[in-house]
Amino acid sequence: MLKRHRPGEASRCLLIHATIITVNKHRDVILDGALLTQDGRISALGKTTELLAQCQSSIPTIRVIDCRDKIIIPGLVNTHAHLAQSLLRGLAENLDLHDWLCDAIWPLEANYAAQDGYVAAMLTIAEMLKTGTTCFLEAMLTHRSGLDNVVRAVEETGIRACLGKLVKVAETNSDLNLKDARDRDVASMSLSSAIVAHEKHHGACNGRLHIWLAASTPRGSPSSSHAAVGEAAQKHDIGLTMHCAEAPKDLEIYRQYYQCSPFQFCQDAGLTGAKSVFAHVVHPDQAAGDLDILSKSKSTVSHNPTSNLKLGSGVAPIPDMLAAGINVALGTDGAPCNNAYDMFREMHLASILHCGVRHDAGLLGAYQVLEMATINGARALGLEHQIGSLEIGKKADIVVVRPKGLSTAPWDPEQVILGGIDPITVLVHSPSTEVETVLVDGEILVEGGELVYLDESRIMSQARDSVAGIRSRSGVSAHTHTQLNFI
């Protein structure tokens, strides 16, 4: 898979003449700014003239990158991504969530073999890096993907990752008419196996790799099994993620089987907390106090607007969550319910969706969604002191974006302070901004819009080979309501 060599020691790098959106607590934007990285961290930040003067004596040993007319932002943090599902792109169209899972996704995922999980992870990570994501939370690492496969991909690509290993201690309740083909591997998805994985891999890849617990969605399973996951997460200080209240039917299941609201269940099971990320949360029971539980426990909601719309799940009450003081981050979900892992697309949709639904054009601005995609995501993962904003001492996870094309005009960095178009609007709403450079831990992983260490054509070729085998073993064909006549 490797194009040149594995990511290694980060060099000193000085980025100059950029518009720098720091996303710090003061919301500072530095015009004609510069940023110096050293030993994988940001060592200096300020005006270009100041940093050039400061570094003059050591310029020969520093790589200088001219970012004139470009925008620098913190690396984006995707708080809900399924690495294995990149291979399933386009295979489960026009299906509601539960049919989508039972008839397509679960049978396909249950038939991954050998290196399929590695190939899928490489494809997903390559796409994320090229679209500015430097850190992600894997939402539900399935047994057939192979934990070692995904760890290997994280190591080779240089990305920062939190891998949520799926814990499913019981088969899906048959009364719900939800058949999960992955139940044949339920013995391999035990809580003890997840703890072992944490002990083995947490902190690997020079600290870039974190192992989390991914609790299965409560669908008639014993509440005691979920409480055991919550207890283990707290005892071992392990991050925890779970899909929660995603589809309308999910809310009914909580009421029918557990006689409580979704987050009353999570609170009672010990699943809520500062290192808990709940994905989707489209249908919380607000009357029962779900938002209050989320806020008081400092839990995070990972908002996935594209996925929720495509699967017909609905629109999460994000404005109400923000008003309640809940930390809201962003996620793309997987390729079969989004078709992309592009956080820029997700920011754009998140910004405009709720304004339309609530008939309030100023409800959710571009800067708020940029915070969701950066510092809020870092906070969700317990990494806000390391990443999520551009500040001296933080990890050098950095993205350089080049506004280009007609859709960015008449943006001009020299006119911003005089009342011109602000750079955040260009970032979030222009369809033709291009990610040019990406650094993680100060190491350049994308340069000139191209992956530095990875062979993109080989990744795509291996993905095509893998999915052919998966489809053959599963017997699942592409689902679509559109009848096409191929001739």
Disulfide bonds with the S-S distance in Angstrom:
none
